[in-house]
Amino acid sequence: MKNTPLQRGEESYALQVPEQVRLLCELLDAYLSRVLQVFINDLGHDLYGTNGSNERWMAIDYFTHCGYGLHLYPDNLFYGEWVMWMLLFTLPINFISWGVLYGDPNQHIIMIFVQFVVFLLTGWVLFRLIFKRYTTIK
């Protein structure tokens, strides 16, 4: 990507740029206006002047990781600390199923049974969490 200042913009903002950022851009021979504009374009999924699709998702991840917009989803049931615990619970089951099939590829019934039991157990745990949460709110 060429290191030239972008000439696109409809609004201007006054920013206090830390000296370290200015020196870093100067050291790397990068225009600060371009760095900021490309980040904004990545964040907005604009196809003009971006660094690519991975950078677009990283910009959005950075934006939400800083907490912007998360106030819109304060009680989202499917986004919380419990998700990591459920992933840690179900990951070994997937490895067990994979091990059963790797040991004997004809053991589909055992693998389906293991997956079904874990599905029921996970559903029961989630139901208890949801039921507990909504009964304590009312």
N, CA, C and O atoms as CSV, one atom per row, in Angstrom:
chain,resi,resn,atom,element,x,y,z
A,1,MET,N,N,0.848,-1.159,0.000
A,1,MET,CA,C,0.000,0.000,0.000
A,1,MET,C,C,0.899,1.229,0.000
A,1,MET,O,O,1.849,1.307,0.779
A,2,LYS,N,N,0.608,2.165,-0.850
A,2,LYS,CA,C,1.414,3.373,-0.952
A,2,LYS,C,C,1.211,4.255,0.274
A,2,LYS,O,O,0.119,4.341,0.835
A,3,ASN,N,N,2.287,4.899,0.664
A,3,ASN,CA,C,2.245,5.754,1.838
A,3,ASN,C,C,2.029,7.198,1.393
A,3,ASN,O,O,2.952,8.011,1.411
A,4,THR,N,N,0.822,7.494,1.004
A,4,THR,CA,C,0.472,8.858,0.596
A,4,THR,C,C,-0.728,9.303,1.413
A,4,THR,O,O,-1.552,8.474,1.801
A,5,PRO,N,N,-0.837,10.570,1.676
A,5,PRO,CA,C,-2.001,11.031,2.430
A,5,PRO,C,C,-3.276,10.862,1.617
A,5,PRO,O,O,-3.300,11.120,0.414
A,6,LEU,N,N,-4.323,10.429,2.287
A,6,LEU,CA,C,-5.614,10.277,1.616
A,6,LEU,C,C,-6.274,11.641,1.473
A,6,LEU,O,O,-6.155,12.489,2.357
A,7,GLN,N,N,-6.948,11.844,0.394
A,7,GLN,CA,C,-7.603,13.122,0.129
A,7,GLN,C,C,-9.115,13.011,0.272
A,7,GLN,O,O,-9.845,13.818,-0.304
A,8,ARG,N,N,-9.594,12.042,1.016
A,8,ARG,CA,C,-11.021,11.823,1.150
A,8,ARG,C,C,-11.456,12.228,2.541
A,8,ARG,O,O,-10.815,11.850,3.522
A,9,GLY,N,N,-12.500,12.967,2.644
A,9,GLY,CA,C,-13.006,13.295,3.966
A,9,GLY,C,C,-14.046,14.396,3.893
A,9,GLY,O,O,-13.950,15.317,3.082
A,10,GLU,N,N,-15.029,14.280,4.748
A,10,GLU,CA,C,-16.091,15.259,4.768
A,10,GLU,C,C,-16.123,16.020,6.076
A,10,GLU,O,O,-16.703,17.103,6.144
A,11,GLU,N,N,-15.518,15.481,7.107
A,11,GLU,CA,C,-15.501,16.127,8.413
A,11,GLU,C,C,-14.061,16.193,8.903
A,11,GLU,O,O,-13.226,15.366,8.536
A,12,SER,N,N,-13.791,17.170,9.723
A,12,SER,CA,C,-12.461,17.255,10.321
A,12,SER,C,C,-12.617,17.374,11.837
A,12,SER,O,O,-13.576,17.958,12.340
A,13,TYR,N,N,-11.653,16.807,12.537
A,13,TYR,CA,C,-11.671,16.791,13.992
A,13,TYR,C,C,-10.311,17.237,14.504
A,13,TYR,O,O,-9.284,16.999,13.868
A,14,ALA,N,N,-10.320,17.870,15.634
A,14,ALA,CA,C,-9.070,18.249,16.283
A,14,ALA,C,C,-8.705,17.153,17.278
A,14,ALA,O,O,-9.509,16.799,18.141
A,15,LEU,N,N,-7.502,16.623,17.159
A,15,LEU,CA,C,-7.046,15.547,18.027
A,15,LEU,C,C,-5.773,15.960,18.748
A,15,LEU,O,O,-4.947,16.697,18.209
A,16,GLN,N,N,-5.630,15.480,19.956
A,16,GLN,CA,C,-4.367,15.652,20.666
A,16,GLN,C,C,-3.555,14.385,20.422
A,16,GLN,O,O,-3.846,13.332,20.990
A,17,VAL,N,N,-2.555,14.492,19.589
A,17,VAL,CA,C,-1.736,13.344,19.222
A,17,VAL,C,C,-0.549,13.269,20.178
A,17,VAL,O,O,0.214,14.229,20.290
A,18,PRO,N,N,-0.384,12.144,20.865
A,18,PRO,CA,C,0.778,12.008,21.743
A,18,PRO,C,C,2.079,12.115,20.953
A,18,PRO,O,O,2.152,11.739,19.783
A,19,GLU,N,N,3.074,12.623,21.607
A,19,GLU,CA,C,4.376,12.810,20.958
A,19,GLU,C,C,4.949,11.483,20.472
A,19,GLU,O,O,5.604,11.435,19.431
A,20,GLN,N,N,4.706,10.395,21.227
A,20,GLN,CA,C,5.227,9.093,20.836
A,20,GLN,C,C,4.626,8.625,19.512
A,20,GLN,O,O,5.319,8.030,18.688
A,21,VAL,N,N,3.345,8.892,19.313
A,21,VAL,CA,C,2.691,8.492,18.061
A,21,VAL,C,C,3.243,9.309,16.900
A,21,VAL,O,O,3.513,8.773,15.825
A,22,ARG,N,N,3.408,10.605,17.124
A,22,ARG,CA,C,3.963,11.450,16.071
A,22,ARG,C,C,5.375,10.998,15.710
A,22,ARG,O,O,5.726,10.933,14.532
A,23,LEU,N,N,6.194,10.683,16.732
A,23,LEU,CA,C,7.564,10.232,16.472
A,23,LEU,C,C,7.586,8.865,15.786
A,23,LEU,O,O,8.421,8.613,14.918
A,24,LEU,N,N,6.668,7.990,16.180
A,24,LEU,CA,C,6.600,6.679,15.544
A,24,LEU,C,C,6.251,6.800,14.067
A,24,LEU,O,O,6.865,6.151,13.220
A,25,CYS,N,N,5.266,7.630,13.764
A,25,CYS,CA,C,4.898,7.840,12.362
A,25,CYS,C,C,6.054,8.463,11.587
A,25,CYS,O,O,6.313,8.098,10.440
A,26,GLU,N,N,6.741,9.401,12.220
A,26,GLU,CA,C,7.878,10.035,11.569
A,26,GLU,C,C,9.003,9.025,11.346
A,26,GLU,O,O,9.628,9.014,10.285
A,27,LEU,N,N,9.257,8.187,12.332
A,27,LEU,CA,C,10.310,7.177,12.234
A,27,LEU,C,C,10.006,6.165,11.136
A,27,LEU,O,O,10.901,5.744,10.403
A,28,LEU,N,N,8.742,5.780,11.029
A,28,LEU,CA,C,8.346,4.769,10.047
A,28,LEU,C,C,7.944,5.382,8.706
A,28,LEU,O,O,7.510,4.676,7.795
A,29,ASP,N,N,8.090,6.683,8.600
A,29,ASP,CA,C,7.767,7.394,7.372
A,29,ASP,C,C,6.318,7.148,6.953
A,29,ASP,O,O,6.025,6.828,5.800
A,30,ALA,N,N,5.428,7.307,7.927
A,30,ALA,CA,C,3.993,7.109,7.683
A,30,ALA,C,C,3.268,8.400,8.023
A,30,ALA,O,O,3.585,9.065,9.009
A,31,TYR,N,N,2.308,8.740,7.209
A,31,TYR,CA,C,1.490,9.917,7.476
A,31,TYR,C,C,0.463,9.572,8.547
A,31,TYR,O,O,-0.280,8.601,8.406
A,32,LEU,N,N,0.419,10.355,9.602
A,32,LEU,CA,C,-0.542,10.113,10.673
A,32,LEU,C,C,-1.969,10.202,10.148
A,32,LEU,O,O,-2.829,9.425,10.562
A,33,SER,N,N,-2.229,11.128,9.252
A,33,SER,CA,C,-3.588,11.258,8.708
A,33,SER,C,C,-3.990,9.987,7.971
A,33,SER,O,O,-5.149,9.577,8.030
A,34,ARG,N,N,-3.046,9.363,7.281
A,34,ARG,CA,C,-3.349,8.120,6.560
A,34,ARG,C,C,-3.589,6.969,7.538
A,34,ARG,O,O,-4.507,6.171,7.350
A,35,VAL,N,N,-2.763,6.888,8.579
A,35,VAL,CA,C,-2.930,5.829,9.576
A,35,VAL,C,C,-4.326,5.907,10.188
A,35,VAL,O,O,-5.020,4.897,10.300
A,36,LEU,N,N,-4.728,7.100,10.579
A,36,LEU,CA,C,-6.043,7.270,11.192
A,36,LEU,C,C,-7.174,7.010,10.199
A,36,LEU,O,O,-8.170,6.370,10.537
A,37,GLN,N,N,-7.014,7.511,8.969
A,37,GLN,CA,C,-8.068,7.327,7.973
A,37,GLN,C,C,-8.239,5.861,7.603
A,37,GLN,O,O,-9.365,5.389,7.450
A,38,VAL,N,N,-7.140,5.140,7.458
A,38,VAL,CA,C,-7.234,3.727,7.115
A,38,VAL,C,C,-7.865,2.937,8.261
A,38,VAL,O,O,-8.654,2.020,8.028
A,39,PHE,N,N,-7.511,3.301,9.519
A,39,PHE,CA,C,-8.153,2.631,10.660
A,39,PHE,C,C,-9.659,2.890,10.647
A,39,PHE,O,O,-10.447,1.971,10.871
A,40,ILE,N,N,-10.056,4.116,10.391
A,40,ILE,CA,C,-11.486,4.451,10.332
A,40,ILE,C,C,-12.160,3.704,9.188
A,40,ILE,O,O,-13.279,3.214,9.337
A,41,ASN,N,N,-11.482,3.617,8.048
A,41,ASN,CA,C,-12.053,2.876,6.918
A,41,ASN,C,C,-12.170,1.392,7.241
A,41,ASN,O,O,-13.161,0.756,6.881
A,42,ASP,N,N,-11.159,0.831,7.921
A,42,ASP,CA,C,-11.243,-0.574,8.331
A,42,ASP,C,C,-12.388,-0.785,9.305
A,42,ASP,O,O,-13.115,-1.774,9.208
A,43,LEU,N,N,-12.553,0.132,10.235
A,43,LEU,CA,C,-13.617,0.029,11.220
A,43,LEU,C,C,-14.991,0.094,10.553
A,43,LEU,O,O,-15.919,-0.599,10.970
A,44,GLY,N,N,-15.119,0.912,9.536
A,44,GLY,CA,C,-16.396,1.051,8.836
A,44,GLY,C,C,-16.582,0.077,7.696
A,44,GLY,O,O,-17.557,0.181,6.950
A,45,HIS,N,N,-15.667,-0.871,7.542
A,45,HIS,CA,C,-15.702,-1.836,6.438
A,45,HIS,C,C,-15.800,-1.144,5.081
A,45,HIS,O,O,-16.444,-1.641,4.158
A,46,ASP,N,N,-15.157,-0.004,4.984
A,46,ASP,CA,C,-15.111,0.708,3.719
A,46,ASP,C,C,-14.135,-0.010,2.797
A,46,ASP,O,O,-13.094,-0.484,3.252
A,47,LEU,N,N,-14.445,-0.093,1.539
A,47,LEU,CA,C,-13.566,-0.771,0.592
A,47,LEU,C,C,-12.497,0.148,0.045
A,47,LEU,O,O,-11.574,-0.310,-0.628
A,48,TYR,N,N,-12.603,1.428,0.319
A,48,TYR,CA,C,-11.626,2.394,-0.169
A,48,TYR,C,C,-10.578,2.644,0.902
A,48,TYR,O,O,-10.918,3.028,2.021
A,49,GLY,N,N,-9.332,2.436,0.582
A,49,GLY,CA,C,-8.245,2.775,1.483
A,49,GLY,C,C,-8.192,1.952,2.752
A,49,GLY,O,O,-8.039,2.510,3.838
A,50,THR,N,N,-8.317,0.616,2.642
A,50,THR,CA,C,-8.208,-0.239,3.818
A,50,THR,C,C,-6.960,-1.091,3.713
A,50,THR,O,O,-6.288,-1.118,2.682
A,51,ASN,N,N,-6.663,-1.784,4.798
A,51,ASN,CA,C,-5.515,-2.677,4.819
A,51,ASN,C,C,-5.879,-4.118,4.526
A,51,ASN,O,O,-4.992,-4.970,4.473
A,52,GLY,N,N,-7.135,-4.415,4.337
A,52,GLY,CA,C,-7.561,-5.779,4.043
A,52,GLY,C,C,-8.596,-6.272,5.030
A,52,GLY,O,O,-8.920,-5.599,6.008
A,53,SER,N,N,-9.111,-7.469,4.754
A,53,SER,CA,C,-10.224,-7.993,5.548
A,53,SER,C,C,-9.811,-8.339,6.978
A,53,SER,O,O,-10.578,-8.095,7.910
A,54,ASN,N,N,-8.623,-8.898,7.171
A,54,ASN,CA,C,-8.197,-9.215,8.540
A,54,ASN,C,C,-8.096,-7.956,9.375
A,54,ASN,O,O,-8.504,-7.941,10.536
A,55,GLU,N,N,-7.559,-6.913,8.797
A,55,GLU,CA,C,-7.423,-5.663,9.528
A,55,GLU,C,C,-8.776,-5.048,9.840
A,55,GLU,O,O,-8.944,-4.393,10.869
A,56,ARG,N,N,-9.739,-5.257,8.957
A,56,ARG,CA,C,-11.094,-4.763,9.234
A,56,ARG,C,C,-11.650,-5.417,10.489
A,56,ARG,O,O,-12.201,-4.737,11.354
A,57,TRP,N,N,-11.507,-6.734,10.590
A,57,TRP,CA,C,-12.026,-7.437,11.766
A,57,TRP,C,C,-11.236,-7.081,13.008
A,57,TRP,O,O,-11.812,-6.994,14.093
A,58,MET,N,N,-9.927,-6.872,12.884
A,58,MET,CA,C,-9.134,-6.477,14.049
A,58,MET,C,C,-9.520,-5.083,14.530
A,58,MET,O,O,-9.510,-4.823,15.733
A,59,ALA,N,N,-9.861,-4.181,13.606
A,59,ALA,CA,C,-10.297,-2.845,14.001
A,59,ALA,C,C,-11.611,-2.918,14.775
A,59,ALA,O,O,-11.782,-2.232,15.783
A,60,ILE,N,N,-12.534,-3.747,14.306
A,60,ILE,CA,C,-13.809,-3.907,15.001
A,60,ILE,C,C,-13.587,-4.576,16.358
A,60,ILE,O,O,-14.214,-4.196,17.347
A,61,ASP,N,N,-12.700,-5.566,16.407
A,61,ASP,CA,C,-12.391,-6.221,17.671
A,61,ASP,C,C,-11.799,-5.224,18.662
A,61,ASP,O,O,-12.168,-5.226,19.836
A,62,TYR,N,N,-10.893,-4.381,18.201
A,62,TYR,CA,C,-10.308,-3.350,19.065
A,62,TYR,C,C,-11.396,-2.400,19.573
A,62,TYR,O,O,-11.432,-2.055,20.754
A,63,PHE,N,N,-12.267,-1.989,18.677
A,63,PHE,CA,C,-13.334,-1.045,18.998
A,63,PHE,C,C,-14.252,-1.602,20.078
A,63,PHE,O,O,-14.564,-0.910,21.047
A,64,THR,N,N,-14.684,-2.849,19.915
A,64,THR,CA,C,-15.585,-3.444,20.905
A,64,THR,C,C,-14.835,-3.833,22.169
A,64,THR,O,O,-15.406,-3.793,23.259
A,65,HIS,N,N,-13.558,-4.211,22.046
A,65,HIS,CA,C,-12.767,-4.556,23.229
A,65,HIS,C,C,-12.591,-3.345,24.146
A,65,HIS,O,O,-12.490,-3.492,25.364
A,66,CYS,N,N,-12.557,-2.171,23.565
A,66,CYS,CA,C,-12.463,-0.938,24.364
A,66,CYS,C,C,-13.792,-0.586,25.015
A,66,CYS,O,O,-13.853,0.332,25.832
A,67,GLY,N,N,-14.856,-1.299,24.667
A,67,GLY,CA,C,-16.141,-1.105,25.322
A,67,GLY,C,C,-17.132,-0.253,24.561
A,67,GLY,O,O,-18.229,0.001,25.058
A,68,TYR,N,N,-16.779,0.193,23.372
A,68,TYR,CA,C,-17.705,1.028,22.607
A,68,TYR,C,C,-18.857,0.181,22.074
A,68,TYR,O,O,-18.636,-0.833,21.412
A,69,GLY,N,N,-20.067,0.597,22.363
A,69,GLY,CA,C,-21.255,-0.082,21.853
A,69,GLY,C,C,-21.728,-1.235,22.705
A,69,GLY,O,O,-22.824,-1.747,22.474
A,70,LEU,N,N,-20.953,-1.663,23.677
A,70,LEU,CA,C,-21.363,-2.806,24.486
A,70,LEU,C,C,-22.507,-2.470,25.429
A,70,LEU,O,O,-23.177,-3.372,25.931
A,71,HIS,N,N,-22.740,-1.188,25.676
A,71,HIS,CA,C,-23.870,-0.797,26.529
A,71,HIS,C,C,-25.207,-1.152,25.882
A,71,HIS,O,O,-26.236,-1.180,26.556
A,72,LEU,N,N,-25.193,-1.422,24.582
A,72,LEU,CA,C,-26.417,-1.805,23.890
A,72,LEU,C,C,-26.817,-3.247,24.194
A,72,LEU,O,O,-27.963,-3.637,23.970
A,73,TYR,N,N,-25.868,-4.039,24.704
A,73,TYR,CA,C,-26.121,-5.449,24.991
A,73,TYR,C,C,-25.753,-5.779,26.437
A,73,TYR,O,O,-24.900,-6.637,26.663
A,74,PRO,N,N,-26.370,-5.123,27.423
A,74,PRO,CA,C,-25.945,-5.354,28.803
A,74,PRO,C,C,-26.309,-6.730,29.343
A,74,PRO,O,O,-25.566,-7.293,30.148
A,75,ASP,N,N,-27.419,-7.267,28.920
A,75,ASP,CA,C,-27.874,-8.548,29.454
A,75,ASP,C,C,-27.955,-9.607,28.373
A,75,ASP,O,O,-28.858,-10.444,28.392
A,76,ASN,N,N,-27.038,-9.584,27.444
A,76,ASN,CA,C,-27.046,-10.568,26.377
A,76,ASN,C,C,-26.660,-11.919,26.960
A,76,ASN,O,O,-25.548,-12.092,27.459
A,77,LEU,N,N,-27.565,-12.859,26.897
A,77,LEU,CA,C,-27.357,-14.171,27.484
A,77,LEU,C,C,-26.267,-14.958,26.772
A,77,LEU,O,O,-25.589,-15.775,27.396
A,78,PHE,N,N,-26.088,-14.724,25.477
A,78,PHE,CA,C,-25.149,-15.518,24.707
A,78,PHE,C,C,-23.766,-14.890,24.634
A,78,PHE,O,O,-22.932,-15.326,23.840
A,79,TYR,N,N,-23.514,-13.887,25.439
A,79,TYR,CA,C,-22.200,-13.265,25.480
A,79,TYR,C,C,-21.856,-13.015,26.933
A,79,TYR,O,O,-22.350,-12.069,27.547
A,80,GLY,N,N,-21.027,-13.849,27.464
A,80,GLY,CA,C,-20.689,-13.684,28.861
A,80,GLY,C,C,-19.567,-14.615,29.262
A,80,GLY,O,O,-18.963,-15.294,28.431
A,81,GLU,N,N,-19.308,-14.628,30.532
A,81,GLU,CA,C,-18.207,-15.430,31.054
A,81,GLU,C,C,-18.501,-16.925,30.956
A,81,GLU,O,O,-17.572,-17.728,30.866
A,82,TRP,N,N,-19.762,-17.307,30.971
A,82,TRP,CA,C,-20.121,-18.715,30.947
A,82,TRP,C,C,-19.753,-19.370,29.625
A,82,TRP,O,O,-19.589,-20.589,29.575
A,83,VAL,N,N,-19.617,-18.592,28.548
A,83,VAL,CA,C,-19.312,-19.159,27.236
A,83,VAL,C,C,-17.976,-19.892,27.275
A,83,VAL,O,O,-17.859,-20.995,26.740
A,84,MET,N,N,-16.971,-19.290,27.902
A,84,MET,CA,C,-15.658,-19.926,27.979
A,84,MET,C,C,-15.731,-21.231,28.764
A,84,MET,O,O,-15.078,-22.209,28.398
A,85,TRP,N,N,-16.513,-21.257,29.833
A,85,TRP,CA,C,-16.624,-22.477,30.618
A,85,TRP,C,C,-17.316,-23.584,29.828
A,85,TRP,O,O,-16.937,-24.750,29.932
A,86,MET,N,N,-18.322,-23.229,29.045
A,86,MET,CA,C,-18.995,-24.235,28.218
A,86,MET,C,C,-18.070,-24.754,27.124
A,86,MET,O,O,-18.084,-25.944,26.810
A,87,LEU,N,N,-17.264,-23.860,26.541
A,87,LEU,CA,C,-16.299,-24.316,25.540
A,87,LEU,C,C,-15.275,-25.257,26.161
A,87,LEU,O,O,-14.920,-26.272,25.564
A,88,LEU,N,N,-14.802,-24.924,27.353
A,88,LEU,CA,C,-13.849,-25.797,28.031
A,88,LEU,C,C,-14.483,-27.138,28.409
A,88,LEU,O,O,-13.797,-28.158,28.479
A,89,PHE,N,N,-15.783,-27.128,28.649
A,89,PHE,CA,C,-16.488,-28.361,28.982
A,89,PHE,C,C,-16.696,-29.236,27.746
A,89,PHE,O,O,-16.526,-30.453,27.812
A,90,THR,N,N,-17.063,-28.625,26.629
A,90,THR,CA,C,-17.390,-29.421,25.444
A,90,THR,C,C,-16.167,-29.793,24.607
A,90,THR,O,O,-16.232,-30.750,23.835
A,91,LEU,N,N,-15.071,-29.078,24.734
A,91,LEU,CA,C,-13.889,-29.394,23.939
A,91,LEU,C,C,-13.354,-30.802,24.219
A,91,LEU,O,O,-13.059,-31.525,23.267
A,92,PRO,N,N,-13.216,-31.222,25.477
A,92,PRO,CA,C,-12.753,-32.604,25.701
A,92,PRO,C,C,-13.691,-33.653,25.115
A,92,PRO,O,O,-13.248,-34.715,24.677
A,93,ILE,N,N,-14.982,-33.356,25.108
A,93,ILE,CA,C,-15.944,-34.311,24.541
A,93,ILE,C,C,-15.698,-34.473,23.041
A,93,ILE,O,O,-15.793,-35.578,22.507
A,94,ASN,N,N,-15.385,-33.373,22.371
A,94,ASN,CA,C,-15.072,-33.476,20.952
A,94,ASN,C,C,-13.813,-34.299,20.726
A,94,ASN,O,O,-13.741,-35.072,19.771
A,95,PHE,N,N,-12.827,-34.142,21.593
A,95,PHE,CA,C,-11.614,-34.947,21.469
A,95,PHE,C,C,-11.897,-36.425,21.730
A,95,PHE,O,O,-11.332,-37.293,21.065
A,96,ILE,N,N,-12.770,-36.712,22.694
A,96,ILE,CA,C,-13.131,-38.105,22.959
A,96,ILE,C,C,-13.827,-38.702,21.739
A,96,ILE,O,O,-13.523,-39.825,21.335
A,97,SER,N,N,-14.757,-37.952,21.153
A,97,SER,CA,C,-15.455,-38.443,19.966
A,97,SER,C,C,-14.490,-38.660,18.809
A,97,SER,O,O,-14.578,-39.653,18.088
A,98,TRP,N,N,-13.573,-37.721,18.643
A,98,TRP,CA,C,-12.577,-37.868,17.585
A,98,TRP,C,C,-11.702,-39.093,17.851
A,98,TRP,O,O,-11.375,-39.833,16.922
A,99,GLY,N,N,-11.318,-39.314,19.120
A,99,GLY,CA,C,-10.490,-40.471,19.465
A,99,GLY,C,C,-11.207,-41.778,19.198
A,99,GLY,O,O,-10.601,-42.736,18.719
A,100,VAL,N,N,-12.519,-41.825,19.510
A,100,VAL,CA,C,-13.301,-43.037,19.242
A,100,VAL,C,C,-13.325,-43.323,17.752
A,100,VAL,O,O,-13.115,-44.463,17.338
A,101,LEU,N,N,-13.577,-42.311,16.944
A,101,LEU,CA,C,-13.622,-42.519,15.497
A,101,LEU,C,C,-12.251,-42.811,14.916
A,101,LEU,O,O,-12.143,-43.553,13.940
A,102,TYR,N,N,-11.201,-42.243,15.496
A,102,TYR,CA,C,-9.854,-42.519,15.019
A,102,TYR,C,C,-9.455,-43.952,15.341
A,102,TYR,O,O,-8.804,-44.618,14.536
A,103,GLY,N,N,-9.851,-44.426,16.532
A,103,GLY,CA,C,-9.530,-45.795,16.924
A,103,GLY,C,C,-10.269,-46.821,16.087
A,103,GLY,O,O,-9.691,-47.829,15.683
A,104,ASP,N,N,-11.527,-46.574,15.829
A,104,ASP,CA,C,-12.334,-47.492,15.015
A,104,ASP,C,C,-13.354,-46.671,14.240
A,104,ASP,O,O,-14.358,-46.241,14.808
A,105,PRO,N,N,-13.114,-46.449,12.962
A,105,PRO,CA,C,-14.021,-45.596,12.170
A,105,PRO,C,C,-15.452,-46.109,12.076
A,105,PRO,O,O,-16.337,-45.379,11.631
A,106,ASN,N,N,-15.692,-47.343,12.483
A,106,ASN,CA,C,-17.042,-47.901,12.395
A,106,ASN,C,C,-17.866,-47.648,13.651
A,106,ASN,O,O,-18.998,-48.123,13.738
A,107,GLN,N,N,-17.340,-46.926,14.613
A,107,GLN,CA,C,-18.025,-46.698,15.889
A,107,GLN,C,C,-18.843,-45.394,15.883
A,107,GLN,O,O,-18.756,-44.602,16.821
A,108,HIS,N,N,-19.615,-45.181,14.852
A,108,HIS,CA,C,-20.409,-43.957,14.755
A,108,HIS,C,C,-21.475,-43.877,15.847
A,108,HIS,O,O,-21.783,-42.789,16.335
A,109,ILE,N,N,-22.032,-45.010,16.226
A,109,ILE,CA,C,-23.099,-45.023,17.221
A,109,ILE,C,C,-22.573,-44.518,18.566
A,109,ILE,O,O,-23.246,-43.728,19.228
A,110,ILE,N,N,-21.388,-44.960,18.978
A,110,ILE,CA,C,-20.818,-44.503,20.246
A,110,ILE,C,C,-20.554,-43.005,20.194
A,110,ILE,O,O,-20.850,-42.284,21.147
A,111,MET,N,N,-19.997,-42.539,19.080
A,111,MET,CA,C,-19.703,-41.113,18.937
A,111,MET,C,C,-20.987,-40.285,18.986
A,111,MET,O,O,-21.026,-39.239,19.635
A,112,ILE,N,N,-22.027,-40.740,18.311
A,112,ILE,CA,C,-23.304,-40.021,18.322
A,112,ILE,C,C,-23.905,-40.040,19.728
A,112,ILE,O,O,-24.475,-39.040,20.164
A,113,PHE,N,N,-23.786,-41.153,20.437
A,113,PHE,CA,C,-24.291,-41.249,21.792
A,113,PHE,C,C,-23.568,-40.271,22.722
A,113,PHE,O,O,-24.209,-39.572,23.507
A,114,VAL,N,N,-22.249,-40.221,22.636
A,114,VAL,CA,C,-21.464,-39.299,23.470
A,114,VAL,C,C,-21.867,-37.855,23.175
A,114,VAL,O,O,-22.081,-37.070,24.098
A,115,GLN,N,N,-21.968,-37.509,21.908
A,115,GLN,CA,C,-22.354,-36.145,21.529
A,115,GLN,C,C,-23.775,-35.828,22.012
A,115,GLN,O,O,-24.036,-34.714,22.465
A,116,PHE,N,N,-24.682,-36.784,21.921
A,116,PHE,CA,C,-26.056,-36.561,22.347
A,116,PHE,C,C,-26.143,-36.352,23.863
A,116,PHE,O,O,-26.878,-35.482,24.330
A,117,VAL,N,N,-25.400,-37.143,24.623
A,117,VAL,CA,C,-25.392,-36.989,26.076
A,117,VAL,C,C,-24.854,-35.611,26.451
A,117,VAL,O,O,-25.408,-34.940,27.322
A,118,VAL,N,N,-23.785,-35.196,25.799
A,118,VAL,CA,C,-23.227,-33.875,26.091
A,118,VAL,C,C,-24.204,-32.781,25.670
A,118,VAL,O,O,-24.331,-31.768,26.359
A,119,PHE,N,N,-24.891,-32.972,24.556
A,119,PHE,CA,C,-25.897,-32.008,24.115
A,119,PHE,C,C,-26.995,-31.860,25.170
A,119,PHE,O,O,-27.388,-30.741,25.503
A,120,LEU,N,N,-27.483,-32.964,25.686
A,120,LEU,CA,C,-28.524,-32.902,26.718
A,120,LEU,C,C,-28.004,-32.262,27.997
A,120,LEU,O,O,-28.693,-31.448,28.611
A,121,LEU,N,N,-26.799,-32.624,28.398
A,121,LEU,CA,C,-26.225,-32.057,29.607
A,121,LEU,C,C,-25.994,-30.551,29.470
A,121,LEU,O,O,-26.274,-29.791,30.398
A,122,THR,N,N,-25.490,-30.127,28.331
A,122,THR,CA,C,-25.277,-28.695,28.090
A,122,THR,C,C,-26.605,-27.951,28.066
A,122,THR,O,O,-26.719,-26.865,28.634
A,123,GLY,N,N,-27.610,-28.527,27.412
A,123,GLY,CA,C,-28.935,-27.908,27.392
A,123,GLY,C,C,-29.523,-27.784,28.785
A,123,GLY,O,O,-30.144,-26.771,29.107
A,124,TRP,N,N,-29.333,-28.809,29.621
A,124,TRP,CA,C,-29.843,-28.764,30.986
A,124,TRP,C,C,-29.150,-27.673,31.787
A,124,TRP,O,O,-29.804,-26.927,32.515
A,125,VAL,N,N,-27.816,-27.574,31.655
A,125,VAL,CA,C,-27.060,-26.544,32.381
A,125,VAL,C,C,-27.508,-25.157,31.934
A,125,VAL,O,O,-27.735,-24.280,32.768
A,126,LEU,N,N,-27.637,-24.955,30.627
A,126,LEU,CA,C,-28.082,-23.646,30.126
A,126,LEU,C,C,-29.495,-23.322,30.594
A,126,LEU,O,O,-29.787,-22.186,30.965
A,127,PHE,N,N,-30.371,-24.324,30.574
A,127,PHE,CA,C,-31.738,-24.111,31.044
A,127,PHE,C,C,-31.738,-23.689,32.506
A,127,PHE,O,O,-32.469,-22.775,32.889
A,128,ARG,N,N,-30.926,-24.346,33.321
A,128,ARG,CA,C,-30.859,-23.997,34.738
A,128,ARG,C,C,-30.337,-22.575,34.919
A,128,ARG,O,O,-30.842,-21.829,35.758
A,129,LEU,N,N,-29.319,-22.195,34.129
A,129,LEU,CA,C,-28.783,-20.836,34.220
A,129,LEU,C,C,-29.821,-19.803,33.807
A,129,LEU,O,O,-29.988,-18.783,34.475
A,130,ILE,N,N,-30.517,-20.067,32.706
A,130,ILE,CA,C,-31.532,-19.127,32.222
A,130,ILE,C,C,-32.687,-19.062,33.214
A,130,ILE,O,O,-33.154,-17.975,33.556
A,131,PHE,N,N,-33.148,-20.222,33.677
A,131,PHE,CA,C,-34.263,-20.255,34.609
A,131,PHE,C,C,-33.904,-19.534,35.904
A,131,PHE,O,O,-34.716,-18.780,36.439
A,132,LYS,N,N,-32.707,-19.758,36.402
A,132,LYS,CA,C,-32.246,-19.111,37.626
A,132,LYS,C,C,-32.168,-17.612,37.436
A,132,LYS,O,O,-32.559,-16.851,38.321
A,133,ARG,N,N,-31.670,-17.182,36.296
A,133,ARG,CA,C,-31.510,-15.751,36.034
A,133,ARG,C,C,-32.869,-15.055,35.953
A,133,ARG,O,O,-33.043,-13.979,36.525
A,134,TYR,N,N,-33.823,-15.650,35.258
A,134,TYR,CA,C,-35.116,-14.993,35.093
A,134,TYR,C,C,-36.012,-15.122,36.314
A,134,TYR,O,O,-36.908,-14.299,36.499
A,135,THR,N,N,-35.802,-16.114,37.139
A,135,THR,CA,C,-36.616,-16.210,38.357
A,135,THR,C,C,-36.094,-15.254,39.423
A,135,THR,O,O,-36.869,-14.813,40.272
A,136,THR,N,N,-34.796,-14.916,39.406
A,136,THR,CA,C,-34.276,-13.968,40.380
A,136,THR,C,C,-34.576,-12.533,39.971
A,136,THR,O,O,-34.603,-11.650,40.828
A,137,ILE,N,N,-34.803,-12.275,38.686
A,137,ILE,CA,C,-35.109,-10.921,38.228
A,137,ILE,C,C,-36.530,-10.518,38.598
A,137,ILE,O,O,-36.772,-9.374,38.981
A,138,LYS,N,N,-37.465,-11.446,38.487
A,138,LYS,CA,C,-38.882,-11.129,38.711
A,138,LYS,C,C,-39.223,-11.046,40.149
A,138,LYS,O,O,-40.375,-10.787,40.496
